[in-house]
Amino acid sequence: MKRALVFPGQGSQTVGMGRDLAAAFPAARQAFEEVDDALSERLSRCIFEGPEDELTLTENAQPALMAMSLAVLRAVEDEGKVRLPALASFVAGHSLGEYSALAAAGSLSVADTARLLRRRGQAMQEAVPVGEGAMAALIGADLDAARAIAEDATEAGVCAVANDNAPGQVVVSGAKAAVERAVALAEDRGIRRAVMLPVSAPFHCPLMAPAAEMMAEALEETAFQAPSVPLVANVTAQPVGRPAQFRDLLVEQVTAMVRWREIVLFFVQAEVEEVVELGAGKVLSGLARRIDRDLVATPISTPGDVEAFLKVL
């Protein structure tokens, strides 16, 4: 069966994630320890024990979710005596999950990935003062309708489509007043539901330009290797295999729309039959099924999930 491995983004984190994995599988425990060592702190303690408000800080949540995803992958590889190229034809990640995907494919070291995500989280939080930015989900809107709403909302400030997640699930991002205007416009135009999201910054919109500049500096000093399988990139929804391209894509990703619906459609066109979500939660598995009902979508986050997956591998 042809597979793609996908890695979740911010919002999927929960206190206690990965604790049972670390207890069950030495390879998973080592992944958490590598992240701790890279950051010179016990982030794993925060992941396993909380408190929740500390874990949800962007600068902690981003490396924490990567650690969780890599712990799952390491457990699968070690227990199954298999490596990623035998598991999948492509990797992809939603927003910060793209860094997890690059680490999984061997393009980035786990240590470099952890440090980059800590910097990315800090840069994104610093780019816009708390309370000045916002994001909202437009449930029932297609991409064209969401773009039209975002454009009309710009009379109140910056507003742009941030995530094209699935048919009927598009997220807009920008200045708080403009996003509130987008919510009102969506309701006026018969969009089924428009919901302000509990986020700390307006991700994936032009207001993140200062964060993109900071990441350009951080990535300039980072060495990339060729991935063991191609990455399907957030900003192009196309496969990338050359390390020289990753730096520019990761910088552009900070302000650009995440083209998740198109990424999954690319998988379908490439004859992928199963999307396997490695890490916290089941968000990407649910989106995959919404985009194409024929896709098998398998989330793996617990020791039981690892064992069940290896039985059918």
N, C-alpha and C positions, 0 to 999 in steps of 0.2 A: 504494500500500500504506500502510495506517495504521500508524504507528510510535510507540513510546515510547523515549525515551533514558534510560538508567539509569547511575548513577555509583557505583563501588565504595567500600567502607569499609575500615577499618583491617585489616591482615593481608595485603592484596594487594600491598603495596609490595615492590619488589626493587631492589637496587643496579643502576644502569645503565638503569633504565626511562626512556624518553623521550629518551635521548641521540641515538639515530638519528633520531627525529622532529625534534629541534632542529637537527640537521645538515641534514636534508632540506627542512624547511619554515620559512621566515622567520617566519611567523605563530605557529608552535609555539614557536620560540625566544623570541619576544617575550612569550609567556605566562609562560615560566619567568623571564624578566627582570623582568616586572611583580611577580611574587611575591618575587623577590630584593629589589627596590627597596622593597616594602611592609614587609618584615621587616628591612631594612637589614643584610642578610647574604647570602652566597652559598649559599643553601640548594640551588641547582641543582648546585653542586659536590658536595655530600653525596649528592644524588639520583643523579648520574651516576657518581660515583667511590667513594662510601662514606666511611667504613667502615660496615658493616652495622649494628653496634650503635648507631651514632649515628643512622642513618636510622630504625631501629625505635623510638627514643624517641617516645613518644606526641606530644610537642610538635613533633617534626619530621615524623613520619609523616603527621599529619593535613593540614598545609598542603602537604606533598609530593605526596600523592595527589590533592589538589585541583588542584595545578599540572599534574600529568600529565593529568588528565581534561580540563582546559581547553585544554591544548596540543593534544590530539587533536581536540577540537571546533574550535578555531581552524584547524587544518590542513584539516579537512573543509570548513569554511565557505569558507576562502580558496581552496583548490584547486578546489572545486566551484562557486565563485561563487554560494553559496546561504546563506541564513540559517536559524536554528533553526526558526522557524514553518513553513518549507517542508519541513523535515526530519521533524518530529514533532508529534504532537497532545498529548503529555504528557511531563513529566520526573519522575524520582524518583531518590532516592539512598539507599543503605543507611547509616544512622547519619551519620558525617561526610559521606558522599556527598550528603546532603540539602543541605549548604552548596554543594557543587559544582554541584548541580542548580539552585539559586537563582542562582548566579553565571552559569551557562550561559544561564538564562532572562532575565538582565538585571535581576533583583531586587536583587542585591548587586553592588558593584564587585569586581573581582578583588582589589584592595588591601584592601578591608574584609574580604573573605572570608578572605584569608591571615592577617590580624591576629586575626580572630575564632577561626580554627582553632588558631592558636598559643596563644591564651588558653584555648580549650576543652581542648586537650591538657594544658596545665599544670594547669588546674583539676581535670581528671579524675584526673591523677596525684597531686595533692596531697590529694584528698578522702579517700583511704584509704591508710594506710601500706603500703609494699611488703611483700608476704608475708601481709597480713591478709585480702585478698580473693582470689577465684578465680572462674573460669567453667568450665563443662563442657558438652560437646555430648552430647545424648541421641539416639543414632542408632537410628531405628526407633520412636521415641515420637511419638504425635500430641500436639496441644496440650493436650487434656484430661488425658491421662496425665502429661504433663510438669508441668502445674499441680498435680496431686494429689501428685506426688513432691516438688515444691518446697515445697508447703504442709506436708507431713509432715516435711520436712528442717528446718523453721524451729525445731524444738526445739533445734537446735544453733546457731541464729543466723539472721540475715537470709538468705533465699533466695527468688528470684523468677525467672519466665521472662523472659529478656532479648531473645531473638530467636526469632520463629516464621518460620524461613527457608523451609521447604518441607515437604511431607508426609514425615514420618520424620526431620526434622532440626530439632530444637528445642534452644536453648541456655539454660541456667540460670546465674544469677549471684548472688553474695552473699558472705557471710563464708566464709572458707576451710573451716572445720569443717563448716558447713552444706552447702556444695557437695560436699565429700567424702561427707557423709551422703547427699546426693541421688544420687551415683554408686553408692553401696552399695545404696540402695533400688531404683534402676533395675535393677541386676543381679538383685536378689531378685525383682523383678516381671517378669522375662523380657524387658526391653528389650534389643534386639539388642546394643547396645554403648553404653557411657558412657565418655567420654574427657575428662580434665582438659585445658584449653586453655592454651597458652603465652602468657598475657596478663599485662600489668603492673598491671591494676586490674580491679575487678568492674563493668564497664560496664552501663548500662541496668538499674539496680536501685535501691532506696531508699537504699543507701549513697552514691550519687552526689548526694544532696541538697545538700551544700556546693558542689559543682561547678555545680549548677543555679542556685543563688543567685548565684554569681560570673558565670555567663553572663547572668543576668537584668540585672545591672548593665552588662555589656559591650554587650548588645543594646539597652539603653535609649538608648544614644548612637548607634545605627546607623540610617541611613536606608534604607528599603526602597522599591523601585519595583514597579509592577505587572509580573508576569512576562509574557513574550511568549507563553508557553503555560502551562496550569495545572500546578502541582506536585501530585503525589499524595503526601500526607504520611505519614511514618512512624507517627505516633501515632493517625491516624484511618483510614488507607488510603482516603481520599477526596480528590478534587481541591480545591485551594485556589487562588483567583486574586486575593484581596484582600490587599494588603500589610499591613494592620492585623492580620491573623491570624498572620503568620509569626513574630513575636517570641515570642508565647505558645507556639506549637507547638515552636519550637526550644528553649525552656526546658524544656518538659514532656518533650521527647525525651530529655533527659539521663538521666532516671530511669525512663522508660517503655519498654515492650516495643516493639521494631521489628517491625511487622506486615507483613513482606515477602511472605509467602505470600498474604495478602489483597490487597496492592498488585498483585501479578501477576494475581490473579483479577479485580481491578477492570479491569485492562487488557483481559483476555479479554472481560468483559462489555461493555466499551466498543468492542469490535470491533477492537482492536489486533491486527495480524497479525505484527508483527516487534518484538522487543525488541533495541535496539542498546546494547551496553555500551561506554562510552567511558572508557578509562583502563587502569590496570594489571590484569592477570590476566583470568580468565574465570569467576570465581566466580558472578556474577549471571547470566551466560548459562547456566551449568549448572543453577542453581536454576530459571530460567524453564522450561527443558525438563522438569525434574522435576515442576513444577507443572502444566504443560499441554504435552503432547507435540506439539500442533499449532502451537505458536508457533515462528516462526523466531527464533533467537537468534544475534546477530552481535556478537562481541567485536572492538573496534578498538583496537589499541595500537601498531602499527608502521606505517612508511611503506607497506609492502605492503598492510596491511589497509585503510589510507586509500584507496589507489588502487583496490583491489578493490571497496570499497563504492561509490566514486563511479562505477565502470563500470556498476553495476546500479541506480544511483539513478534 
